[in-house]
Amino acid sequence: MNTKLYIYDMDIKKKEKIISVTFLLYIIIFTFFRTIMSGIFSIYYFDNGISESEISSIKAYQNIGILVGLLPSGYFADKFGRLKILSISALLIAISFLIMLLFKNELYFSLAEFLYGIGLAFNSGIVLAYINDLQEKLGIKMDSKIMGFRTSLANITILLSGNIGSYLYTLNFNFPLILSIIGLSIYPLIIYSWTKYNNLFDTKAHKSSELNFIDKKVLKSKNMKFLIFLHAVIEGSAQFILIYWSIYFVSELNFNLALVYSISVIGVIIGGQFYSITINHLKNHTSILIYLSIIIVSTALIPFFKSFIGILLFGLFQIGFGAASSALHNFDNEILFQFKNKGQAMSTLSFFAEIIIILILFMNKNILDYISIEYMFFVSAGIALMGIPLIFKLKLFMNKQST
């Protein structure tokens, strides 16, 4: 049977359903096994004798790995097939976790984070590029609500996997790593089985001879330039909080790890759902402005409340972050239709955004040498504030484009 002919001959609703489920499935399974360690990375390093400022350095190696892996990931995905690169990404992260399991010092933790970053880079945007390609080839378009649903479902998965990881961590420091290694190792088999079962096919760029490591068309697009900085500002402002929340709320303020983690992830889930509900009533640039304001206000208020109110503000920050992430994904999906080599376009966007995020991480490390953790929340709020003029510029350009 001709598999391409088979999928092409399906009715539109069935095509939409298969593509939507594929999009969510590939993200959810990868997310589950990758994020078993997400709530305990920092405290795991801390319990192994790594200082607070050294943790920031170790995490910076993850971002350097992302930077190193981003451009070749898009190039290889467009040239050899996106599903092959998704499989390699899972195996790279499994290897990084194996290094953490076997060697417990700053050098090997940094090496593991570096490989982990490359693995994340090989996954970054590739699922969206693959699904975007399927939409284009099959002549359909996913509902924008799927992006909000994707954020909510992914974070429900993170909530589940993170709590499993936290529980396993109380039994044995190594159990979360072992479970992640096993799951990520079988991820390629899951991709192969699902693709085969649904008669799907891998996708590549239309003309591999046109491929370069950097897509110059991305750098010429004003929309893409604004998106690069918007990604960097929103994700960069969250870096400190996402790395140090367990040390601040659990180690310093003595709150329960599972409680804080659950509120954190539930906040992101609510944010994704909030985006899905409001997308039909607000323009995307208006909604992201609201979500960014939530991030700024909640972050700036957290240091003033060392009680349970502070944790609720942390949850509010996650609501804003989850909704803003959904809005950014929707921007990405809309603009990606302009590019033929979609994997390359996404990796180029992520590459330049990651450079800025790495600079923010090293800035955070240097600032932490002089001020305490609680004052870093103001730094994060200040970084997020820089996103407001970017949103207005993106809004004006998109309005011009639509006229």
C-alpha positions in Angstrom: 0.0 0.0 0.0 1.2 3.5 -0.8 1.3 5.1 2.6 1.4 8.7 1.3 -1.6 8.0 -0.9 -3.4 6.5 2.1 -3.0 9.5 4.3 -3.8 11.9 1.5 -7.1 10.1 0.7 -8.4 10.5 4.3 -11.2 13.0 5.0 -10.2 16.4 6.5 -11.5 15.7 10.0 -9.6 12.4 10.2 -6.4 14.1 9.0 -6.8 16.9 11.6 -7.4 14.3 14.3 -4.3 12.2 13.5 -2.0 15.2 13.1 -3.3 16.8 16.4 -2.9 13.5 18.3 0.6 12.9 16.8 1.6 16.4 17.8 0.5 16.0 21.3 1.7 12.4 21.7 5.3 13.0 20.6 5.5 16.0 23.0 3.8 14.3 25.9 5.8 11.1 26.0 9.1 12.9 25.5 8.1 15.4 28.2 7.1 12.7 30.7 10.5 11.0 30.7 12.5 14.1 30.3 10.9 16.0 33.2 11.0 13.3 35.9 14.1 15.2 37.1 12.7 18.7 36.4 11.6 19.5 40.0 14.7 18.1 41.6 17.7 19.1 39.4 18.8 22.0 41.5 18.2 20.3 44.8 19.9 17.1 43.5 23.1 19.2 42.7 22.7 21.0 46.0 22.6 17.7 47.9 25.7 16.5 46.1 27.7 19.5 47.4 27.3 22.0 44.6 27.0 25.7 45.7 24.2 28.0 44.6 26.4 30.0 42.2 28.0 26.8 40.8 24.5 25.5 40.0 23.9 28.5 37.8 27.2 27.8 36.0 26.2 24.1 35.5 22.8 25.1 34.1 24.5 27.5 31.8 26.3 24.5 30.2 22.8 23.2 29.3 22.1 26.4 27.4 25.5 26.2 25.7 24.7 22.7 24.6 21.3 24.0 23.3 23.2 26.6 21.3 25.7 24.1 19.9 22.9 21.7 18.9 20.3 24.1 17.5 21.7 24.9 14.1 22.8 21.3 13.1 19.5 20.0 14.5 17.5 22.0 12.0 19.9 21.3 9.2 19.9 17.5 9.9 16.1 17.4 10.4 15.5 19.1 7.1 18.1 17.0 5.3 17.7 13.5 6.8 14.2 13.5 8.3 12.6 15.1 11.4 11.6 11.9 13.1 15.2 10.6 13.0 16.4 13.7 14.8 13.6 13.4 17.4 14.8 9.9 18.2 18.4 11.0 18.5 17.4 13.8 20.9 15.9 11.3 23.3 19.0 9.1 23.2 21.3 12.1 23.9 19.3 13.0 27.0 19.3 9.4 28.2 23.2 9.4 27.9 23.4 12.7 29.8 21.3 11.3 32.6 23.5 8.2 32.7 26.5 10.4 33.2 24.7 12.2 36.1 24.0 8.7 37.6 27.5 7.5 37.4 29.7 10.6 38.1 28.6 13.0 40.8 30.8 16.1 40.6 30.7 19.6 39.0 32.8 18.6 36.0 30.6 15.6 35.0 27.4 17.5 35.9 28.4 20.2 33.5 29.2 17.7 30.8 25.9 16.0 31.4 24.0 19.3 31.2 25.9 20.1 28.0 24.7 16.9 26.4 21.3 17.4 27.8 21.2 20.8 26.1 22.2 19.3 22.8 19.4 16.7 23.2 16.9 19.5 23.9 18.1 21.4 20.9 17.6 18.3 18.7 14.0 18.3 19.9 13.4 22.1 19.9 10.9 23.1 17.3 11.3 19.8 15.4 7.9 18.4 16.4 6.2 21.7 15.4 8.2 21.7 12.1 7.2 18.1 11.4 3.5 18.8 12.1 3.6 22.1 10.2 5.0 20.1 7.2 2.2 17.5 7.5 -0.4 20.3 7.6 1.1 21.8 4.4 1.4 18.5 2.6 -2.1 17.3 3.6 -3.8 20.7 2.9 -5.1 21.3 6.5 -4.5 23.6 9.4 -4.7 22.8 13.1 -7.0 24.7 15.3 -5.2 27.5 17.3 -6.7 26.0 20.5 -4.4 23.0 20.1 -1.4 25.2 21.1 -3.1 26.0 24.4 -4.2 22.4 24.8 -0.6 21.3 24.1 0.7 23.6 26.9 -1.9 22.3 29.4 -1.5 18.7 28.5 2.3 18.9 28.5 2.2 20.5 31.9 -0.2 18.0 33.3 2.4 15.5 32.2 5.1 17.5 33.9 3.0 17.6 37.1 2.6 13.8 37.0 6.2 13.0 36.1 7.6 15.6 38.5 5.7 14.3 41.4 6.7 10.7 40.5 10.3 11.9 40.4 10.0 13.8 43.7 8.6 10.7 45.3 11.3 8.4 43.9 13.9 10.9 45.0 12.8 10.5 48.6 13.3 6.7 48.3 16.6 6.9 46.5 18.5 9.8 44.8 19.1 7.7 41.7 15.7 6.3 41.0 14.4 9.3 39.0 17.4 9.1 36.7 17.0 5.4 36.2 13.4 5.7 35.1 14.2 8.6 32.8 17.0 6.7 31.1 14.7 3.7 30.5 11.8 5.8 29.1 14.0 8.0 26.8 15.7 4.9 25.5 12.4 3.4 24.2 11.1 6.8 22.8 12.5 6.1 19.3 10.6 2.8 19.3 7.4 4.6 20.2 7.8 7.1 17.3 8.4 4.2 14.9 5.4 2.2 16.1 3.0 5.2 16.0 4.2 6.3 12.5 3.9 2.8 11.2 0.4 2.2 12.7 -1.1 5.4 11.3 0.6 5.2 7.9 2.4 8.5 8.5 5.7 9.4 6.9 8.8 11.3 7.8 9.4 14.7 6.3 12.4 16.6 4.9 13.0 19.9 3.3 11.8 20.3 -0.3 15.3 21.0 -1.6 18.1 19.8 0.6 20.6 21.6 -1.7 19.3 24.9 -0.5 20.1 24.1 3.2 22.5 26.0 5.3 23.1 26.0 9.0 21.6 29.5 9.4 18.5 30.4 7.5 19.2 34.0 6.2 15.5 34.5 5.5 14.8 34.3 9.2 17.2 37.2 9.8 15.6 39.2 7.1 12.1 38.8 8.5 11.0 41.5 10.9 8.5 39.2 12.4 11.2 36.6 13.1 13.5 39.2 14.6 10.9 40.4 17.0 10.0 36.8 17.9 13.7 36.0 18.6 13.9 38.8 21.2 10.4 38.0 22.6 11.3 34.4 23.1 14.6 35.4 24.7 13.0 38.0 27.0 10.1 35.8 28.2 12.2 32.6 28.6 15.2 34.5 30.0 13.2 36.3 32.6 12.0 32.9 33.8 15.4 31.2 34.0 16.3 32.3 37.5 12.9 31.3 38.9 12.8 28.0 37.1 16.3 27.1 38.3 16.2 28.3 41.9 12.6 27.9 43.0 13.3 24.6 44.8 16.2 26.2 46.7 14.3 29.3 47.6 10.9 27.8 48.6 12.1 24.4 49.8 15.6 24.8 51.2 15.4 28.3 52.5 11.7 28.8 53.4 11.1 25.1 54.3 8.0 24.5 52.2 7.1 21.0 51.0 8.8 20.2 47.7 5.8 18.3 46.2 3.4 21.1 47.2 5.4 23.9 45.6 6.1 21.8 42.5 2.4 20.9 42.1 1.3 24.6 42.5 4.0 25.6 40.0 2.9 23.1 37.3 -0.8 23.6 37.9 -0.2 27.3 37.3 1.3 26.5 33.9 -1.7 24.2 33.1 -4.2 26.9 34.0 -2.2 29.4 31.9 -2.4 27.1 28.8 -6.2 26.7 29.4 -6.6 30.4 29.9 -4.9 31.0 26.6 -7.2 28.5 24.8 -10.3 30.2 26.3 -9.3 33.8 25.5 -7.7 33.3 22.0 -11.1 33.6 20.3 -11.8 36.9 22.1 -8.3 38.6 22.1 -5.8 39.1 19.4 -2.6 37.1 20.0 -0.4 40.2 20.6 -3.0 41.7 23.0 -3.2 38.4 25.0 0.6 38.1 25.2 0.8 41.6 26.6 -1.6 40.7 29.3 0.4 37.5 30.2 3.7 39.3 30.3 2.2 41.8 32.7 1.1 38.9 34.9 4.7 37.7 34.9 6.2 41.1 35.8 3.8 41.8 38.6 3.9 38.4 40.2 7.7 38.1 40.0 8.2 41.6 41.6 5.8 40.7 44.5 7.2 37.3 45.4 10.1 38.6 47.7 7.7 40.5 49.8 5.8 37.4 50.9 7.7 34.6 52.7 4.4 32.9 53.6 2.1 30.7 51.5 1.1 33.9 49.6 4.5 33.8 48.1 3.9 30.3 46.7 0.6 31.4 45.3 2.3 34.3 43.6 4.8 31.8 42.2 1.8 29.9 40.8 0.5 33.2 39.3 3.8 33.7 37.6 3.5 30.2 36.1 0.0 31.0 34.9 1.4 34.0 33.0 4.4 32.0 31.8 2.2 29.1 30.6 -0.2 31.4 28.7 2.7 33.4 27.2 4.4 30.2 26.0 1.2 29.1 24.2 0.9 32.5 22.5 4.5 32.3 21.4 4.0 28.8 20.0 1.0 30.1 18.0 3.1 33.0 16.6 5.7 30.4 15.6 3.2 28.2 13.9 1.7 31.1 12.0 5.0 32.6 10.8 6.5 29.2 10.0 4.2 28.8 6.9 6.4 31.5 5.2 9.4 29.2 5.2 10.1 26.1 3.1 12.9 24.6 5.4 10.9 24.7 8.6 13.3 22.8 10.8 16.1 25.2 9.8 13.9 28.2 10.4 12.9 27.1 13.9 16.5 26.2 14.8 17.7 29.6 13.6 15.1 31.4 15.7 15.9 29.3 18.8 19.7 29.6 18.2 19.7 33.4 18.4 17.2 33.5 21.3 19.4 31.0 23.2 22.5 33.3 22.8 20.6 36.0 24.7 19.3 33.5 27.3 22.9 32.2 28.0 24.1 35.8 28.5 21.2 36.3 31.0 22.2 33.1 32.8 25.8 34.3 33.2 24.6 37.7 34.3 22.4 36.0 36.9 25.5 34.0 38.2 27.5 37.2 38.5 24.7 39.1 40.3 24.2 36.2 42.7 27.8 36.6 43.9 26.7 40.0 45.4 23.0 39.8 46.3 20.8 37.1 47.9 18.3 35.0 46.0 15.2 37.0 47.0 16.5 40.1 45.2 16.9 38.2 42.0 13.2 38.2 41.5 13.4 41.9 40.8 16.0 41.2 38.1 13.7 38.7 36.5 10.8 41.2 36.5 13.1 43.8 34.9 14.1 41.4 32.1 10.4 40.6 31.5 9.6 44.3 31.3 11.8 44.6 28.2 9.3 42.5 26.3 6.5 45.1 26.3 8.0 47.4 23.6 8.8 44.2 21.5 5.1 43.2 21.6 4.1 46.7 20.3 6.6 46.5 17.5 5.4 43.1 16.5 1.8 44.3 16.6 2.5 47.3 14.4 4.3 45.2 11.8 1.7 42.5 11.7 -1.0 45.1 11.2 0.9 46.6 8.3 1.3 43.1 6.8 -2.5 42.4 7.0 -3.5 45.6 5.2 
